[in-house]
Amino acid sequence: MKSFYHYMMKYRSNAKGDPIGEFARSAYDDHSFPKSSTDYHEISSYLEMNGHYLESMSVFDDAWELYETNQ
């Protein structure tokens, strides 16, 4: 199974202003992001403490739903 981070990298080229694309670009720039994780709770906890770049945690939830659906 591909990690959530690696799955998200395909969204880096999304248009500016697209919340998932912005999240992917920010995660790419976040050198502490849990890049090998496939665990919702680990990533969610990390983002709650360090995800100042997220507009809202609902962006993460939407991205996670895409991740689960397309694995």
mmCIF file of the N, C-alpha and C atoms, coordinates in Angstrom:
data_MODEL
# 
_entry.id   MODEL 
# 
loop_
_atom_site.group_PDB 
_atom_site.id 
_atom_site.type_symbol 
_atom_site.label_atom_id 
_atom_site.label_alt_id 
_atom_site.label_comp_id 
_atom_site.label_asym_id 
_atom_site.label_entity_id 
_atom_site.label_seq_id 
_atom_site.pdbx_PDB_ins_code 
_atom_site.Cartn_x 
_atom_site.Cartn_y 
_atom_site.Cartn_z 
_atom_site.occupancy 
_atom_site.B_iso_or_equiv 
_atom_site.pdbx_formal_charge 
_atom_site.auth_seq_id 
_atom_site.auth_comp_id 
_atom_site.auth_asym_id 
_atom_site.auth_atom_id 
_atom_site.pdbx_PDB_model_num 
ATOM 1   N N  . MET A 1 1  ? 0.844   -1.183 0.000  1.00 0.00 ? 1  MET A N  1 
ATOM 2   C CA . MET A 1 1  ? 0.000   0.000  0.000  1.00 0.00 ? 1  MET A CA 1 
ATOM 3   C C  . MET A 1 1  ? 0.890   1.248  0.000  1.00 0.00 ? 1  MET A C  1 
ATOM 4   N N  . LYS A 1 2  ? 0.571   2.162  -0.852 1.00 0.00 ? 2  LYS A N  1 
ATOM 5   C CA . LYS A 1 2  ? 1.295   3.434  -0.954 1.00 0.00 ? 2  LYS A CA 1 
ATOM 6   C C  . LYS A 1 2  ? 0.974   4.281  0.284  1.00 0.00 ? 2  LYS A C  1 
ATOM 7   N N  . SER A 1 3  ? 1.962   4.992  0.786  1.00 0.00 ? 3  SER A N  1 
ATOM 8   C CA . SER A 1 3  ? 1.715   5.864  1.941  1.00 0.00 ? 3  SER A CA 1 
ATOM 9   C C  . SER A 1 3  ? 0.795   7.021  1.521  1.00 0.00 ? 3  SER A C  1 
ATOM 10  N N  . PHE A 1 4  ? 0.152   7.616  2.507  1.00 0.00 ? 4  PHE A N  1 
ATOM 11  C CA . PHE A 1 4  ? -0.730  8.742  2.242  1.00 0.00 ? 4  PHE A CA 1 
ATOM 12  C C  . PHE A 1 4  ? 0.047   9.886  1.577  1.00 0.00 ? 4  PHE A C  1 
ATOM 13  N N  . TYR A 1 5  ? 1.232   10.165 2.102  1.00 0.00 ? 5  TYR A N  1 
ATOM 14  C CA . TYR A 1 5  ? 2.066   11.226 1.544  1.00 0.00 ? 5  TYR A CA 1 
ATOM 15  C C  . TYR A 1 5  ? 2.352   10.976 0.062  1.00 0.00 ? 5  TYR A C  1 
ATOM 16  N N  . HIS A 1 6  ? 2.792   9.773  -0.268 1.00 0.00 ? 6  HIS A N  1 
ATOM 17  C CA . HIS A 1 6  ? 3.111   9.469  -1.665 1.00 0.00 ? 6  HIS A CA 1 
ATOM 18  C C  . HIS A 1 6  ? 1.869   9.527  -2.556 1.00 0.00 ? 6  HIS A C  1 
ATOM 19  N N  . TYR A 1 7  ? 0.738   9.115  -2.027 1.00 0.00 ? 7  TYR A N  1 
ATOM 20  C CA . TYR A 1 7  ? -0.515  9.235  -2.771 1.00 0.00 ? 7  TYR A CA 1 
ATOM 21  C C  . TYR A 1 7  ? -0.825  10.714 -3.049 1.00 0.00 ? 7  TYR A C  1 
ATOM 22  N N  . MET A 1 8  ? -0.630  11.566 -2.038 1.00 0.00 ? 8  MET A N  1 
ATOM 23  C CA . MET A 1 8  ? -0.963  12.989 -2.161 1.00 0.00 ? 8  MET A CA 1 
ATOM 24  C C  . MET A 1 8  ? -0.100  13.722 -3.179 1.00 0.00 ? 8  MET A C  1 
ATOM 25  N N  . MET A 1 9  ? 1.087   13.230 -3.422 1.00 0.00 ? 9  MET A N  1 
ATOM 26  C CA . MET A 1 9  ? 2.000   13.953 -4.310 1.00 0.00 ? 9  MET A CA 1 
ATOM 27  C C  . MET A 1 9  ? 1.462   14.098 -5.727 1.00 0.00 ? 9  MET A C  1 
ATOM 28  N N  . LYS A 1 10 ? 0.536   13.243 -6.123 1.00 0.00 ? 10 LYS A N  1 
ATOM 29  C CA . LYS A 1 10 ? -0.037  13.400 -7.468 1.00 0.00 ? 10 LYS A CA 1 
ATOM 30  C C  . LYS A 1 10 ? -0.932  14.635 -7.572 1.00 0.00 ? 10 LYS A C  1 
ATOM 31  N N  . TYR A 1 11 ? -1.314  15.215 -6.433 1.00 0.00 ? 11 TYR A N  1 
ATOM 32  C CA . TYR A 1 11 ? -2.171  16.402 -6.433 1.00 0.00 ? 11 TYR A CA 1 
ATOM 33  C C  . TYR A 1 11 ? -1.381  17.711 -6.386 1.00 0.00 ? 11 TYR A C  1 
ATOM 34  N N  . ARG A 1 12 ? -0.051  17.620 -6.311 1.00 0.00 ? 12 ARG A N  1 
ATOM 35  C CA . ARG A 1 12 ? 0.769   18.829 -6.234 1.00 0.00 ? 12 ARG A CA 1 
ATOM 36  C C  . ARG A 1 12 ? 0.590   19.740 -7.436 1.00 0.00 ? 12 ARG A C  1 
ATOM 37  N N  . SER A 1 13 ? 0.251   19.184 -8.573 1.00 0.00 ? 13 SER A N  1 
ATOM 38  C CA . SER A 1 13 ? 0.115   19.998 -9.788 1.00 0.00 ? 13 SER A CA 1 
ATOM 39  C C  . SER A 1 13 ? -1.291  20.579 -9.962 1.00 0.00 ? 13 SER A C  1 
ATOM 40  N N  . ASN A 1 14 ? -2.190  20.323 -9.019 1.00 0.00 ? 14 ASN A N  1 
ATOM 41  C CA . ASN A 1 14 ? -3.531  20.911 -9.103 1.00 0.00 ? 14 ASN A CA 1 
ATOM 42  C C  . ASN A 1 14 ? -3.428  22.436 -9.100 1.00 0.00 ? 14 ASN A C  1 
ATOM 43  N N  . ALA A 1 15 ? -4.438  23.068 -9.632 1.00 0.00 ? 15 ALA A N  1 
ATOM 44  C CA . ALA A 1 15 ? -4.456  24.529 -9.754 1.00 0.00 ? 15 ALA A CA 1 
ATOM 45  C C  . ALA A 1 15 ? -4.314  25.218 -8.402 1.00 0.00 ? 15 ALA A C  1 
ATOM 46  N N  . LYS A 1 16 ? -3.693  26.389 -8.427 1.00 0.00 ? 16 LYS A N  1 
ATOM 47  C CA . LYS A 1 16 ? -3.621  27.213 -7.214 1.00 0.00 ? 16 LYS A CA 1 
ATOM 48  C C  . LYS A 1 16 ? -5.038  27.474 -6.739 1.00 0.00 ? 16 LYS A C  1 
ATOM 49  N N  . GLY A 1 17 ? -5.220  27.431 -5.440 1.00 0.00 ? 17 GLY A N  1 
ATOM 50  C CA . GLY A 1 17 ? -6.541  27.655 -4.865 1.00 0.00 ? 17 GLY A CA 1 
ATOM 51  C C  . GLY A 1 17 ? -7.305  26.372 -4.620 1.00 0.00 ? 17 GLY A C  1 
ATOM 52  N N  . ASP A 1 18 ? -6.895  25.263 -5.247 1.00 0.00 ? 18 ASP A N  1 
ATOM 53  C CA . ASP A 1 18 ? -7.524  23.974 -4.978 1.00 0.00 ? 18 ASP A CA 1 
ATOM 54  C C  . ASP A 1 18 ? -7.041  23.502 -3.611 1.00 0.00 ? 18 ASP A C  1 
ATOM 55  N N  . PRO A 1 19 ? -7.944  23.280 -2.649 1.00 0.00 ? 19 PRO A N  1 
ATOM 56  C CA . PRO A 1 19 ? -7.519  22.945 -1.286 1.00 0.00 ? 19 PRO A CA 1 
ATOM 57  C C  . PRO A 1 19 ? -6.647  21.687 -1.196 1.00 0.00 ? 19 PRO A C  1 
ATOM 58  N N  . ILE A 1 20 ? -6.967  20.662 -1.951 1.00 0.00 ? 20 ILE A N  1 
ATOM 59  C CA . ILE A 1 20 ? -6.173  19.433 -1.876 1.00 0.00 ? 20 ILE A CA 1 
ATOM 60  C C  . ILE A 1 20 ? -4.807  19.653 -2.530 1.00 0.00 ? 20 ILE A C  1 
ATOM 61  N N  . GLY A 1 21 ? -4.760  20.391 -3.598 1.00 0.00 ? 21 GLY A N  1 
ATOM 62  C CA . GLY A 1 21 ? -3.487  20.720 -4.217 1.00 0.00 ? 21 GLY A CA 1 
ATOM 63  C C  . GLY A 1 21 ? -2.613  21.555 -3.297 1.00 0.00 ? 21 GLY A C  1 
ATOM 64  N N  . GLU A 1 22 ? -3.216  22.527 -2.629 1.00 0.00 ? 22 GLU A N  1 
ATOM 65  C CA . GLU A 1 22 ? -2.470  23.354 -1.671 1.00 0.00 ? 22 GLU A CA 1 
ATOM 66  C C  . GLU A 1 22 ? -1.952  22.493 -0.518 1.00 0.00 ? 22 GLU A C  1 
ATOM 67  N N  . PHE A 1 23 ? -2.773  21.582 -0.037 1.00 0.00 ? 23 PHE A N  1 
ATOM 68  C CA . PHE A 1 23 ? -2.367  20.662 1.028  1.00 0.00 ? 23 PHE A CA 1 
ATOM 69  C C  . PHE A 1 23 ? -1.187  19.807 0.566  1.00 0.00 ? 23 PHE A C  1 
ATOM 70  N N  . ALA A 1 24 ? -1.270  19.264 -0.634 1.00 0.00 ? 24 ALA A N  1 
ATOM 71  C CA . ALA A 1 24 ? -0.195  18.417 -1.158 1.00 0.00 ? 24 ALA A CA 1 
ATOM 72  C C  . ALA A 1 24 ? 1.110   19.199 -1.267 1.00 0.00 ? 24 ALA A C  1 
ATOM 73  N N  . ARG A 1 25 ? 1.045   20.431 -1.762 1.00 0.00 ? 25 ARG A N  1 
ATOM 74  C CA . ARG A 1 25 ? 2.255   21.246 -1.881 1.00 0.00 ? 25 ARG A CA 1 
ATOM 75  C C  . ARG A 1 25 ? 2.829   21.588 -0.503 1.00 0.00 ? 25 ARG A C  1 
ATOM 76  N N  . SER A 1 26 ? 1.959   21.865 0.448  1.00 0.00 ? 26 SER A N  1 
ATOM 77  C CA . SER A 1 26 ? 2.418   22.175 1.806  1.00 0.00 ? 26 SER A CA 1 
ATOM 78  C C  . SER A 1 26 ? 3.021   20.949 2.485  1.00 0.00 ? 26 SER A C  1 
ATOM 79  N N  . ALA A 1 27 ? 2.406   19.785 2.292  1.00 0.00 ? 27 ALA A N  1 
ATOM 80  C CA . ALA A 1 27 ? 2.956   18.549 2.864  1.00 0.00 ? 27 ALA A CA 1 
ATOM 81  C C  . ALA A 1 27 ? 4.325   18.268 2.265  1.00 0.00 ? 27 ALA A C  1 
ATOM 82  N N  . TYR A 1 28 ? 4.489   18.542 0.987  1.00 0.00 ? 28 TYR A N  1 
ATOM 83  C CA . TYR A 1 28 ? 5.775   18.351 0.314  1.00 0.00 ? 28 TYR A CA 1 
ATOM 84  C C  . TYR A 1 28 ? 6.861   19.227 0.953  1.00 0.00 ? 28 TYR A C  1 
ATOM 85  N N  . ASP A 1 29 ? 6.478   20.441 1.319  1.00 0.00 ? 29 ASP A N  1 
ATOM 86  C CA . ASP A 1 29 ? 7.426   21.384 1.924  1.00 0.00 ? 29 ASP A CA 1 
ATOM 87  C C  . ASP A 1 29 ? 7.655   21.127 3.413  1.00 0.00 ? 29 ASP A C  1 
ATOM 88  N N  . ASP A 1 30 ? 6.804   20.310 4.024  1.00 0.00 ? 30 ASP A N  1 
ATOM 89  C CA . ASP A 1 30 ? 6.886   19.999 5.461  1.00 0.00 ? 30 ASP A CA 1 
ATOM 90  C C  . ASP A 1 30 ? 7.826   18.807 5.648  1.00 0.00 ? 30 ASP A C  1 
ATOM 91  N N  . HIS A 1 31 ? 9.048   19.083 6.022  1.00 0.00 ? 31 HIS A N  1 
ATOM 92  C CA . HIS A 1 31 ? 10.058  18.031 6.119  1.00 0.00 ? 31 HIS A CA 1 
ATOM 93  C C  . HIS A 1 31 ? 9.814   17.062 7.270  1.00 0.00 ? 31 HIS A C  1 
ATOM 94  N N  . SER A 1 32 ? 8.906   17.387 8.187  1.00 0.00 ? 32 SER A N  1 
ATOM 95  C CA . SER A 1 32 ? 8.597   16.499 9.305  1.00 0.00 ? 32 SER A CA 1 
ATOM 96  C C  . SER A 1 32 ? 7.336   15.670 9.075  1.00 0.00 ? 32 SER A C  1 
ATOM 97  N N  . PHE A 1 33 ? 6.658   15.890 7.961  1.00 0.00 ? 33 PHE A N  1 
ATOM 98  C CA . PHE A 1 33 ? 5.430   15.149 7.670  1.00 0.00 ? 33 PHE A CA 1 
ATOM 99  C C  . PHE A 1 33 ? 5.719   13.649 7.732  1.00 0.00 ? 33 PHE A C  1 
ATOM 100 N N  . PRO A 1 34 ? 4.817   12.859 8.331  1.00 0.00 ? 34 PRO A N  1 
ATOM 101 C CA . PRO A 1 34 ? 5.034   11.401 8.424  1.00 0.00 ? 34 PRO A CA 1 
ATOM 102 C C  . PRO A 1 34 ? 4.882   10.734 7.051  1.00 0.00 ? 34 PRO A C  1 
ATOM 103 N N  . LYS A 1 35 ? 5.931   10.788 6.273  1.00 0.00 ? 35 LYS A N  1 
ATOM 104 C CA . LYS A 1 35 ? 5.895   10.397 4.863  1.00 0.00 ? 35 LYS A CA 1 
ATOM 105 C C  . LYS A 1 35 ? 5.617   8.924  4.608  1.00 0.00 ? 35 LYS A C  1 
ATOM 106 N N  . SER A 1 36 ? 5.930   8.061  5.541  1.00 0.00 ? 36 SER A N  1 
ATOM 107 C CA . SER A 1 36 ? 5.723   6.630  5.302  1.00 0.00 ? 36 SER A CA 1 
ATOM 108 C C  . SER A 1 36 ? 4.439   6.094  5.920  1.00 0.00 ? 36 SER A C  1 
ATOM 109 N N  . SER A 1 37 ? 3.672   6.949  6.561  1.00 0.00 ? 37 SER A N  1 
ATOM 110 C CA . SER A 1 37 ? 2.487   6.495  7.289  1.00 0.00 ? 37 SER A CA 1 
ATOM 111 C C  . SER A 1 37 ? 1.295   6.192  6.382  1.00 0.00 ? 37 SER A C  1 
ATOM 112 N N  . THR A 1 38 ? 0.563   5.170  6.785  1.00 0.00 ? 38 THR A N  1 
ATOM 113 C CA . THR A 1 38 ? -0.712  4.829  6.157  1.00 0.00 ? 38 THR A CA 1 
ATOM 114 C C  . THR A 1 38 ? -1.826  4.880  7.206  1.00 0.00 ? 38 THR A C  1 
ATOM 115 N N  . ASP A 1 39 ? -1.519  5.452  8.377  1.00 0.00 ? 39 ASP A N  1 
ATOM 116 C CA . ASP A 1 39 ? -2.434  5.452  9.517  1.00 0.00 ? 39 ASP A CA 1 
ATOM 117 C C  . ASP A 1 39 ? -3.142  6.800  9.677  1.00 0.00 ? 39 ASP A C  1 
ATOM 118 N N  . TYR A 1 40 ? -4.459  6.780  9.584  1.00 0.00 ? 40 TYR A N  1 
ATOM 119 C CA . TYR A 1 40 ? -5.264  7.996  9.689  1.00 0.00 ? 40 TYR A CA 1 
ATOM 120 C C  . TYR A 1 40 ? -4.980  8.755  10.982 1.00 0.00 ? 40 TYR A C  1 
ATOM 121 N N  . HIS A 1 41 ? -4.977  8.037  12.107 1.00 0.00 ? 41 HIS A N  1 
ATOM 122 C CA . HIS A 1 41 ? -4.833  8.696  13.401 1.00 0.00 ? 41 HIS A CA 1 
ATOM 123 C C  . HIS A 1 41 ? -3.451  9.321  13.578 1.00 0.00 ? 41 HIS A C  1 
ATOM 124 N N  . GLU A 1 42 ? -2.421  8.650  13.100 1.00 0.00 ? 42 GLU A N  1 
ATOM 125 C CA . GLU A 1 42 ? -1.073  9.210  13.193 1.00 0.00 ? 42 GLU A CA 1 
ATOM 126 C C  . GLU A 1 42 ? -0.971  10.512 12.392 1.00 0.00 ? 42 GLU A C  1 
ATOM 127 N N  . ILE A 1 43 ? -1.475  10.493 11.178 1.00 0.00 ? 43 ILE A N  1 
ATOM 128 C CA . ILE A 1 43 ? -1.390  11.683 10.323 1.00 0.00 ? 43 ILE A CA 1 
ATOM 129 C C  . ILE A 1 43 ? -2.292  12.792 10.848 1.00 0.00 ? 43 ILE A C  1 
ATOM 130 N N  . SER A 1 44 ? -3.488  12.431 11.265 1.00 0.00 ? 44 SER A N  1 
ATOM 131 C CA . SER A 1 44 ? -4.426  13.414 11.806 1.00 0.00 ? 44 SER A CA 1 
ATOM 132 C C  . SER A 1 44 ? -3.847  14.099 13.040 1.00 0.00 ? 44 SER A C  1 
ATOM 133 N N  . SER A 1 45 ? -3.279  13.323 13.945 1.00 0.00 ? 45 SER A N  1 
ATOM 134 C CA . SER A 1 45 ? -2.668  13.900 15.150 1.00 0.00 ? 45 SER A CA 1 
ATOM 135 C C  . SER A 1 45 ? -1.510  14.817 14.785 1.00 0.00 ? 45 SER A C  1 
ATOM 136 N N  . TYR A 1 46 ? -0.700  14.378 13.847 1.00 0.00 ? 46 TYR A N  1 
ATOM 137 C CA . TYR A 1 46 ? 0.419   15.214 13.405 1.00 0.00 ? 46 TYR A CA 1 
ATOM 138 C C  . TYR A 1 46 ? -0.101  16.548 12.871 1.00 0.00 ? 46 TYR A C  1 
ATOM 139 N N  . LEU A 1 47 ? -1.114  16.495 12.019 1.00 0.00 ? 47 LEU A N  1 
ATOM 140 C CA . LEU A 1 47 ? -1.637  17.716 11.405 1.00 0.00 ? 47 LEU A CA 1 
ATOM 141 C C  . LEU A 1 47 ? -2.311  18.628 12.422 1.00 0.00 ? 47 LEU A C  1 
ATOM 142 N N  . GLU A 1 48 ? -2.958  18.051 13.418 1.00 0.00 ? 48 GLU A N  1 
ATOM 143 C CA . GLU A 1 48 ? -3.583  18.882 14.444 1.00 0.00 ? 48 GLU A CA 1 
ATOM 144 C C  . GLU A 1 48 ? -2.539  19.688 15.214 1.00 0.00 ? 48 GLU A C  1 
ATOM 145 N N  . MET A 1 49 ? -1.357  19.107 15.380 1.00 0.00 ? 49 MET A N  1 
ATOM 146 C CA . MET A 1 49 ? -0.291  19.786 16.121 1.00 0.00 ? 49 MET A CA 1 
ATOM 147 C C  . MET A 1 49 ? 0.603   20.638 15.209 1.00 0.00 ? 49 MET A C  1 
ATOM 148 N N  . ASN A 1 50 ? 0.754   20.241 13.941 1.00 0.00 ? 50 ASN A N  1 
ATOM 149 C CA . ASN A 1 50 ? 1.741   20.873 13.067 1.00 0.00 ? 50 ASN A CA 1 
ATOM 150 C C  . ASN A 1 50 ? 1.193   21.369 11.729 1.00 0.00 ? 50 ASN A C  1 
ATOM 151 N N  . GLY A 1 51 ? -0.062  21.150 11.473 1.00 0.00 ? 51 GLY A N  1 
ATOM 152 C CA . GLY A 1 51 ? -0.624  21.466 10.168 1.00 0.00 ? 51 GLY A CA 1 
ATOM 153 C C  . GLY A 1 51 ? -1.151  22.871 10.049 1.00 0.00 ? 51 GLY A C  1 
ATOM 154 N N  . HIS A 1 52 ? -0.368  23.835 10.499 1.00 0.00 ? 52 HIS A N  1 
ATOM 155 C CA . HIS A 1 52 ? -0.783  25.242 10.446 1.00 0.00 ? 52 HIS A CA 1 
ATOM 156 C C  . HIS A 1 52 ? -1.099  25.682 9.023  1.00 0.00 ? 52 HIS A C  1 
ATOM 157 N N  . TYR A 1 53 ? -0.591  24.949 8.040  1.00 0.00 ? 53 TYR A N  1 
ATOM 158 C CA . TYR A 1 53 ? -0.810  25.298 6.637  1.00 0.00 ? 53 TYR A CA 1 
ATOM 159 C C  . TYR A 1 53 ? -2.164  24.809 6.117  1.00 0.00 ? 53 TYR A C  1 
ATOM 160 N N  . LEU A 1 54 ? -2.855  23.990 6.902  1.00 0.00 ? 54 LEU A N  1 
ATOM 161 C CA . LEU A 1 54 ? -4.172  23.505 6.466  1.00 0.00 ? 54 LEU A CA 1 
ATOM 162 C C  . LEU A 1 54 ? -5.240  24.548 6.773  1.00 0.00 ? 54 LEU A C  1 
ATOM 163 N N  . GLU A 1 55 ? -6.031  24.843 5.780  1.00 0.00 ? 55 GLU A N  1 
ATOM 164 C CA . GLU A 1 55 ? -7.143  25.776 5.950  1.00 0.00 ? 55 GLU A CA 1 
ATOM 165 C C  . GLU A 1 55 ? -8.124  25.227 6.990  1.00 0.00 ? 55 GLU A C  1 
ATOM 166 N N  . SER A 1 56 ? -8.348  23.918 6.920  1.00 0.00 ? 56 SER A N  1 
ATOM 167 C CA . SER A 1 56 ? -9.280  23.231 7.808  1.00 0.00 ? 56 SER A CA 1 
ATOM 168 C C  . SER A 1 56 ? -8.949  21.743 7.792  1.00 0.00 ? 56 SER A C  1 
ATOM 169 N N  . MET A 1 57 ? -9.214  21.073 8.899  1.00 0.00 ? 57 MET A N  1 
ATOM 170 C CA . MET A 1 57 ? -8.978  19.628 8.938  1.00 0.00 ? 57 MET A CA 1 
ATOM 171 C C  . MET A 1 57 ? -9.912  18.893 7.983  1.00 0.00 ? 57 MET A C  1 
ATOM 172 N N  . SER A 1 58 ? -10.976 19.537 7.548  1.00 0.00 ? 58 SER A N  1 
ATOM 173 C CA . SER A 1 58 ? -11.874 18.886 6.585  1.00 0.00 ? 58 SER A CA 1 
ATOM 174 C C  . SER A 1 58 ? -11.160 18.647 5.258  1.00 0.00 ? 58 SER A C  1 
ATOM 175 N N  . VAL A 1 59 ? -10.145 19.460 4.942  1.00 0.00 ? 59 VAL A N  1 
ATOM 176 C CA . VAL A 1 59 ? -9.347  19.234 3.724  1.00 0.00 ? 59 VAL A CA 1 
ATOM 177 C C  . VAL A 1 59 ? -8.619  17.899 3.852  1.00 0.00 ? 59 VAL A C  1 
ATOM 178 N N  . PHE A 1 60 ? -8.034  17.642 5.033  1.00 0.00 ? 60 PHE A N  1 
ATOM 179 C CA . PHE A 1 60 ? -7.383  16.361 5.272  1.00 0.00 ? 60 PHE A CA 1 
ATOM 180 C C  . PHE A 1 60 ? -8.401  15.226 5.155  1.00 0.00 ? 60 PHE A C  1 
ATOM 181 N N  . ASP A 1 61 ? -9.569  15.392 5.755  1.00 0.00 ? 61 ASP A N  1 
ATOM 182 C CA . ASP A 1 61 ? -10.597 14.344 5.695  1.00 0.00 ? 61 ASP A CA 1 
ATOM 183 C C  . ASP A 1 61 ? -11.005 14.047 4.252  1.00 0.00 ? 61 ASP A C  1 
ATOM 184 N N  . ASP A 1 62 ? -11.152 15.074 3.449  1.00 0.00 ? 62 ASP A N  1 
ATOM 185 C CA . ASP A 1 62 ? -11.495 14.883 2.033  1.00 0.00 ? 62 ASP A CA 1 
ATOM 186 C C  . ASP A 1 62 ? -10.368 14.151 1.299  1.00 0.00 ? 62 ASP A C  1 
ATOM 187 N N  . ALA A 1 63 ? -9.134  14.539 1.580  1.00 0.00 ? 63 ALA A N  1 
ATOM 188 C CA . ALA A 1 63 ? -7.986  13.885 0.950  1.00 0.00 ? 63 ALA A CA 1 
ATOM 189 C C  . ALA A 1 63 ? -7.880  12.435 1.399  1.00 0.00 ? 63 ALA A C  1 
ATOM 190 N N  . TRP A 1 64 ? -8.148  12.182 2.671  1.00 0.00 ? 64 TRP A N  1 
ATOM 191 C CA . TRP A 1 64 ? -8.081  10.805 3.183  1.00 0.00 ? 64 TRP A CA 1 
ATOM 192 C C  . TRP A 1 64 ? -9.151  9.936  2.512  1.00 0.00 ? 64 TRP A C  1 
ATOM 193 N N  . GLU A 1 65 ? -10.324 10.496 2.308  1.00 0.00 ? 65 GLU A N  1 
ATOM 194 C CA . GLU A 1 65 ? -11.395 9.747  1.636  1.00 0.00 ? 65 GLU A CA 1 
ATOM 195 C C  . GLU A 1 65 ? -10.962 9.366  0.218  1.00 0.00 ? 65 GLU A C  1 
ATOM 196 N N  . LEU A 1 66 ? -10.333 10.281 -0.493 1.00 0.00 ? 66 LEU A N  1 
ATOM 197 C CA . LEU A 1 66 ? -9.808  9.974  -1.827 1.00 0.00 ? 66 LEU A CA 1 
ATOM 198 C C  . LEU A 1 66 ? -8.756  8.871  -1.742 1.00 0.00 ? 66 LEU A C  1 
ATOM 199 N N  . TYR A 1 67 ? -7.887  8.968  -0.772 1.00 0.00 ? 67 TYR A N  1 
ATOM 200 C CA . TYR A 1 67 ? -6.818  7.983  -0.553 1.00 0.00 ? 67 TYR A CA 1 
ATOM 201 C C  . TYR A 1 67 ? -7.411  6.590  -0.341 1.00 0.00 ? 67 TYR A C  1 
ATOM 202 N N  . GLU A 1 68 ? -8.389  6.491  0.545  1.00 0.00 ? 68 GLU A N  1 
ATOM 203 C CA . GLU A 1 68 ? -9.001  5.186  0.831  1.00 0.00 ? 68 GLU A CA 1 
ATOM 204 C C  . GLU A 1 68 ? -9.756  4.633  -0.372 1.00 0.00 ? 68 GLU A C  1 
ATOM 205 N N  . THR A 1 69 ? -10.429 5.493  -1.093 1.00 0.00 ? 69 THR A N  1 
ATOM 206 C CA . THR A 1 69 ? -11.224 5.073  -2.241 1.00 0.00 ? 69 THR A CA 1 
ATOM 207 C C  . THR A 1 69 ? -10.362 4.596  -3.402 1.00 0.00 ? 69 THR A C  1 
ATOM 208 N N  . ASN A 1 70 ? -9.185  5.194  -3.556 1.00 0.00 ? 70 ASN A N  1 
ATOM 209 C CA . ASN A 1 70 ? -8.353  4.918  -4.732 1.00 0.00 ? 70 ASN A CA 1 
ATOM 210 C C  . ASN A 1 70 ? -7.160  4.029  -4.455 1.00 0.00 ? 70 ASN A C  1 
ATOM 211 N N  . GLN A 1 71 ? -7.144  3.352  -3.335 1.00 0.00 ? 71 GLN A N  1 
ATOM 212 C CA . GLN A 1 71 ? -6.037  2.424  -3.045 1.00 0.00 ? 71 GLN A CA 1 
ATOM 213 C C  . GLN A 1 71 ? -6.304  1.077  -3.635 1.00 0.00 ? 71 GLN A C  1 
# 
